[in-house]
Amino acid sequence: MSILKKLMIYITFYFTIFSFNCHAMNNDPIILVHGFTGWGRDEMLGFLYWGGSHDLQEELKSIGNRVYTASVGPLSSNYDRAVELFAQIKGTCTDYGELHSKKYGHARFGRCYTKPLYSQWNENNKIHLIGHSQGGQTIRTLLTLLKEGSPEEVVNNKNDVNELFRGKKDWVTSITTVASPNNGTTLTNILDAFIPTIQSIFSYFGAIAGLGKGFLYDLKVEHWGLVKNKNETISEYANRVLNSKIFDTKDISKWDLSPEGARDNNAKEKTYSGVYYFTFSTQSTFMTNPFNQCKFSFLNLLDFPSGAIGCYTQNDPNKVIIDSKWLANDGIVNTYSMQAPFNSKSISFNGTPQIGIWNDMGVKTGWNHIDIIAAMPNLFIPYTNVKKLYENHLELIHQL
């Protein structure tokens, strides 16, 4: 073999190795999942949950990422949202399960999605899931259903069971929670104390929204019967609403977002060895008085709730103990709670992602709950900073 030919082989070999190292190890699509009271891309007159007046999805796509934005029930439980998310990604009809639906008193079937986000999703075509706020809890619940399924649903109805409930699906490469109440938020406790009928208020709001078509803001509460039928009178609809089980249920976001609800859900979930986990935290509060432990934020859209959360503690043996570690927050969620679920192992991210363990990406100090999705303008945290955070993270997870 001539020296020139050998040289060309060596050059080709090293160029191949260099190219492989410089390119992504995977091109799995990204699914963005909104939090409590969130909305989809075709709602809110074009004002976007992910980016506000900017379009974070499209800007991330413009640099080579495959990114899709999901839209699930704004007020629904993580279980119901996870089932809706599965149906939306695959392009099927929502099936909450026969046993689950009977237990909680809502319809078994929900919306059908004729335009899937990623219909080829399976073990050979995996995805990355990124959830903000409650969206982080929701994607964890979806992962558990994918892995474990619902054995009781399968036993109850072997011949007519949702594919999701059969489990054993290795379909997810990574999970990323962003400012998520992985261990709940004490804001739910505070609302219970000051507005004990908050669940009813949300439910009535859903019923009123059900009178319209949901073109501005879609609550997706049909399975609870909170949508007026075409030939139904207002009186008939009102009577049906008043008999809905939604007013007294744990199959709803308010319970899942509470420290006690999160604790119960965390006990059912695992950290899987074949999945990468990441979590980003935010904190906009600081101590204003050295003589007490309260945490507040100022010049912030979320000033009032940040102060309420920043002073709230709880020492009830029948509930989650809330001490000073819980006081720092981002106006909606306790920063302490945004870390990995308390029953899971985590490490501080050191530049090399670890699989099967939570990689803590640190705290974005000075960022409130909506700054990290750029939902509202902030002179101190420009949109370019938020976009760069997601660009860097997508580059990281595509190297997995």
C-alpha positions in Angstrom: 0.0 0.0 0.0 1.4 3.4 -1.0 2.3 6.0 1.6 -0.2 8.4 0.1 -3.0 5.8 0.3 -2.1 5.1 4.0 -2.1 8.8 4.7 -5.6 9.2 3.2 -6.9 6.3 5.3 -5.5 7.9 8.5 -6.9 11.3 7.6 -10.4 9.7 6.9 -10.3 7.8 10.1 -9.4 10.8 12.3 -11.9 13.0 10.5 -14.6 10.5 11.2 -13.7 10.3 14.9 -13.6 14.1 15.1 -16.9 14.5 13.4 -18.5 11.9 15.6 -17.3 13.7 18.7 -18.5 17.1 17.5 -22.0 16.0 16.6 -24.9 15.0 18.8 -25.1 11.5 20.1 -28.9 11.6 19.7 -31.4 13.7 17.9 -34.3 12.8 20.0 -37.2 15.3 19.9 -37.8 17.7 22.8 -41.4 17.8 24.3 -42.1 21.0 26.3 -44.8 20.6 29.0 -46.4 23.6 30.7 -47.3 23.9 34.3 -50.4 24.7 36.4 -52.8 27.0 34.5 -50.6 26.8 31.4 -51.8 26.9 27.8 -51.0 25.7 24.3 -49.6 27.5 21.3 -53.0 28.2 19.7 -54.4 29.9 22.8 -54.1 33.3 24.5 -54.2 35.2 21.2 -50.7 34.1 20.3 -49.0 35.0 23.7 -46.8 32.0 24.3 -46.3 30.1 27.5 -42.8 29.3 26.4 -41.3 32.7 25.5 -44.2 35.1 25.9 -43.9 37.6 23.0 -41.0 35.5 21.8 -41.3 32.0 20.3 -38.8 29.8 22.2 -40.0 26.6 20.4 -39.3 28.0 17.0 -36.0 29.6 17.9 -34.7 26.4 19.3 -35.9 24.6 16.2 -34.0 27.1 14.0 -30.7 25.9 15.4 -31.4 22.2 14.5 -33.5 20.9 17.4 -36.8 19.1 17.0 -39.0 20.8 19.6 -42.7 20.3 20.2 -45.0 22.1 22.7 -47.7 20.0 24.5 -50.9 21.3 25.9 -52.6 19.4 28.8 -55.2 20.1 31.4 -54.3 23.4 33.2 -56.1 22.4 36.4 -55.9 18.6 36.0 -54.1 16.1 38.2 -50.6 14.8 37.1 -52.1 11.4 36.3 -54.8 12.9 34.0 -52.3 15.3 32.4 -49.8 12.4 31.8 -52.4 10.3 30.1 -53.4 13.3 27.9 -49.7 14.0 27.1 -49.2 10.4 26.0 -52.3 10.6 23.7 -51.2 13.9 22.3 -47.6 12.8 21.5 -48.8 9.5 19.9 -51.9 10.9 18.3 -54.5 8.7 19.9 -57.7 9.2 22.0 -57.2 10.0 25.7 -58.1 7.0 27.9 -57.9 7.7 31.6 -58.6 4.0 32.4 -61.8 2.4 33.5 -60.9 1.8 37.1 -59.3 5.3 37.6 -62.4 7.0 36.0 -64.8 5.1 38.2 -62.8 5.7 41.3 -62.8 9.5 40.8 -66.1 9.9 39.1 -65.2 11.3 35.7 -65.5 10.0 32.1 -63.1 7.3 31.0 -62.4 8.9 27.6 -61.2 12.4 26.7 -60.0 14.2 23.6 -58.7 12.5 20.5 -55.6 13.9 18.9 -55.5 13.6 15.1 -52.3 15.6 14.7 -49.7 13.8 16.9 -46.7 15.6 18.1 -44.4 12.6 17.3 -46.4 9.6 16.1 -43.3 7.4 15.7 -42.5 7.6 19.4 -41.3 4.1 20.7 -38.3 2.4 22.1 -36.3 3.1 18.8 -37.5 6.7 18.6 -37.1 8.1 22.1 -37.8 11.7 23.4 -36.5 14.2 25.9 -39.2 15.6 28.3 -38.9 19.1 29.7 -41.5 20.3 32.2 -41.9 23.7 33.8 -43.6 23.9 37.3 -46.3 21.2 37.5 -45.1 20.1 34.1 -42.1 18.6 35.8 -44.3 16.5 38.0 -46.4 15.5 35.0 -43.5 14.2 33.0 -42.4 12.1 36.0 -45.8 10.6 36.2 -45.8 9.8 32.5 -42.4 8.1 32.9 -43.8 6.0 35.7 -46.8 4.9 33.6 -44.5 4.2 30.6 -42.3 2.0 32.8 -44.7 0.4 35.2 -48.0 0.8 33.4 -51.2 0.2 35.5 -51.4 -3.5 36.4 -54.9 -3.0 37.9 -56.2 -1.6 34.7 -54.8 -4.5 32.7 -56.2 -7.1 35.1 -59.6 -5.3 35.1 -59.9 -5.1 31.4 -57.4 -7.2 29.5 -59.0 -6.9 26.1 -59.7 -3.2 26.1 -56.8 -1.4 27.9 -54.8 1.7 26.9 -51.4 0.8 25.5 -49.9 3.1 28.1 -51.2 1.0 31.0 -49.3 -2.1 29.7 -46.0 -0.5 30.8 -42.5 -1.8 30.0 -41.8 1.1 27.6 -38.2 2.4 27.5 -39.2 5.4 25.4 -37.6 8.3 27.3 -33.9 9.5 27.1 -34.1 12.3 29.7 -36.4 14.1 32.1 -35.8 17.8 33.0 -37.8 19.6 35.6 -37.7 23.4 35.6 -38.8 25.3 38.8 -41.0 22.3 39.5 -42.6 21.5 42.9 -41.1 18.0 43.0 -41.9 18.0 46.7 -44.9 20.3 46.5 -45.4 24.0 47.2 -46.5 25.5 50.4 -48.6 28.1 48.4 -51.3 25.4 48.4 -51.3 25.4 52.2 -51.5 29.2 52.3 -54.4 29.3 49.8 -56.2 26.7 51.9 -55.9 28.8 55.0 -57.1 32.1 53.4 -59.3 30.8 50.6 -60.7 27.4 51.9 -63.0 27.1 48.8 -60.2 27.6 46.3 -60.9 24.2 44.7 -64.5 25.1 44.2 -63.5 28.5 42.7 -61.3 26.8 40.2 -64.0 24.3 39.4 -66.7 27.0 38.9 -64.2 28.8 36.7 -63.9 25.7 34.6 -67.6 25.3 34.4 -68.0 28.9 33.2 -65.3 28.4 30.6 -67.1 25.3 29.5 -69.9 27.5 28.2 -67.7 28.8 25.5 -65.4 27.2 22.9 -62.1 27.6 24.7 -60.5 29.5 21.8 -58.8 32.0 24.2 -58.1 29.7 27.1 -58.9 26.0 27.1 -59.3 24.3 30.5 -59.8 20.8 29.0 -62.2 19.6 31.6 -64.7 17.7 29.4 -64.0 14.5 31.3 -65.4 16.2 34.5 -68.6 17.1 32.6 -67.7 20.9 32.7 -68.6 21.5 29.0 -72.0 22.5 27.9 -73.5 20.1 25.4 -75.0 21.5 22.2 -78.7 20.9 23.0 -78.4 21.4 26.7 -80.0 24.3 28.5 -78.1 26.5 30.9 -80.2 25.1 33.7 -79.5 21.5 32.8 -75.8 22.3 32.5 -75.7 24.0 35.9 -77.4 21.0 37.5 -74.9 18.7 35.9 -72.0 20.9 37.1 -73.2 20.9 40.6 -73.2 17.1 40.7 -69.7 16.9 39.3 -67.2 15.0 41.5 -64.5 17.7 40.8 -65.5 19.8 43.8 -64.2 17.1 46.3 -61.5 15.0 44.7 -57.8 14.4 45.0 -57.6 13.7 41.2 -56.8 17.4 40.7 -53.8 19.7 40.5 -54.4 21.3 43.9 -53.7 18.0 45.7 -50.7 17.0 43.6 -49.1 20.4 44.1 -49.4 20.3 47.9 -46.4 18.9 49.9 -48.7 16.1 51.1 -49.9 15.2 47.6 -46.3 15.4 46.2 -45.1 13.1 49.0 -47.8 10.5 48.2 -47.0 10.6 44.5 -43.2 10.5 45.1 -43.7 7.3 47.1 -45.2 5.6 43.9 -42.4 6.7 41.6 -38.9 5.5 41.0 -35.7 6.8 39.5 -34.9 4.5 36.6 -31.3 3.4 35.8 -31.7 4.0 32.0 -32.9 7.6 32.2 -31.1 10.8 32.7 -32.6 13.3 35.2 -32.0 17.0 35.4 -33.5 19.7 37.6 -33.2 23.5 37.5 -34.2 25.7 40.5 -35.1 29.4 40.7 -35.1 31.8 43.7 -36.1 35.4 43.7 -36.3 36.0 47.5 -33.8 37.2 50.1 -33.8 37.9 53.8 -34.9 41.4 54.6 -34.7 41.4 58.4 -31.9 39.7 60.3 -34.2 39.2 63.3 -36.6 36.9 61.5 -36.3 34.2 58.8 -38.8 35.5 56.4 -37.9 35.7 52.7 -39.3 38.3 50.3 -38.7 39.6 46.8 -39.3 43.2 45.6 -40.0 44.8 42.2 -41.4 41.4 41.2 -44.7 40.4 39.6 -44.9 37.7 42.3 -44.1 39.8 45.3 -47.2 39.0 47.4 -47.0 35.2 47.1 -43.2 35.2 47.6 -43.7 36.9 51.0 -46.4 34.6 52.0 -44.4 31.5 51.1 -41.3 33.1 52.6 -42.8 33.3 56.1 -44.8 30.1 56.2 -43.8 27.1 58.4 -45.7 24.1 59.5 -45.1 21.6 62.3 -48.1 19.3 62.1 -47.1 15.6 62.6 -49.8 14.5 60.2 -48.4 16.6 57.4 -45.1 17.4 55.8 -42.9 19.4 58.2 -42.2 22.9 56.8 -39.2 24.6 58.3 -36.8 27.4 57.4 -35.3 25.3 54.5 -38.7 25.9 52.7 -38.7 29.7 53.0 -36.6 30.7 49.9 -38.8 30.6 46.8 -39.5 32.0 43.4 -42.9 33.5 44.1 -44.8 30.3 43.4 -42.7 27.3 44.5 -40.2 26.7 47.3 -36.7 26.5 46.0 -36.0 23.6 48.4 -38.8 21.6 46.8 -37.5 22.1 43.3 -34.6 19.8 43.9 -34.9 16.1 43.3 -37.8 14.3 45.1 -36.7 13.8 48.7 -36.7 10.0 48.3 -34.4 10.1 45.3 -30.6 10.5 45.1 -29.1 13.6 43.5 -25.7 15.1 42.8 -24.6 18.6 41.9 -23.9 18.7 38.2 -20.1 18.8 37.5 -20.2 18.9 33.7 -20.7 15.2 33.2 -24.3 13.9 33.3 -24.8 10.8 35.5 -27.5 8.4 34.4 -30.1 7.0 36.8 -29.6 9.8 39.3 -30.8 13.4 39.6 -28.3 15.9 38.2 -28.9 19.2 40.1 -28.2 22.0 37.6 -28.2 24.6 40.4 -30.2 27.6 41.4 -30.9 30.6 39.1 -30.7 33.3 41.8 -32.8 36.4 41.1 -35.1 34.5 38.7 -38.8 34.2 39.6 -41.1 31.4 38.5 -42.0 32.8 35.1 -38.6 34.4 34.3 -37.2 31.0 33.5 -39.8 30.5 30.7 -39.6 34.2 29.6 -43.4 34.5 29.9 -43.1 38.2 30.9 -40.4 40.8 30.1 -37.8 41.4 32.7 -35.2 44.2 32.3 -32.7 42.3 34.5 -33.1 38.9 32.8 -33.3 39.5 29.1 -34.9 36.9 26.8 -31.5 36.1 25.3 -30.3 34.8 28.7 -33.3 32.5 29.0 -32.9 31.2 25.4 -29.2 30.6 26.0 -30.1 28.4 29.1 -32.3 26.2 26.9 -29.9 26.1 24.0 -27.1 25.0 26.3 -29.3 22.4 27.9 -30.5 20.9 24.7 -26.9 20.7 23.5 -26.1 18.8 26.7 -29.0 16.3 26.5 -28.3 15.7 22.8 -24.8 14.4 23.8 -26.3 11.7 26.0 
